[in-house]
Amino acid sequence: MLSYAPLMNVDKIRVFSHAEPFHPFTICLSDGQRLPIEHPEFVAISPTRHTLLVYKPDGSFLIVQTDQITALQSRKRRPKAKPN
């Protein structure tokens, strides 16, 4: 039996990463990892939609199998403090 949940997660990732204005989000994995996406260019979806590249701010990256994604959590950016 083929599961369509990973493909739905990929669609949600695409929606989150193309939102305007962009809001950071977190990808939650089945092993408990939480991968913060702070910028839309920090996530890339493979043409087959079975894997993602998730980039970290230091330029390193993780390869994630989409069937390991359990949830996506939207996070609102904190407003910048106004100078006094």
Stockholm file with secondary structure:
# STOCKHOLM 1.0

chainA/1-84         MLSYAPLMNVDKIRVFSHAEPFHPFTICLSDGQRLPIEHPEFVAISPTRHTLLVYKPDGSFLIVQTDQITALQSRKRRPKAKPN
#=GR chainA/1-84 SS CCCCHHHHHHHHHHHHHHCSSCCCEEEEETTSCEEEECSGGGEEECTTSSEEEEECTTSCEEEEEGGGEEEEEECCCCCCCCCC
#=GC SS_cons        CCCCHHHHHHHHHHHHHHCSSCCCEEEEETTSCEEEECSGGGEEECTTSSEEEEECTTSCEEEEEGGGEEEEEECCCCCCCCCC
//
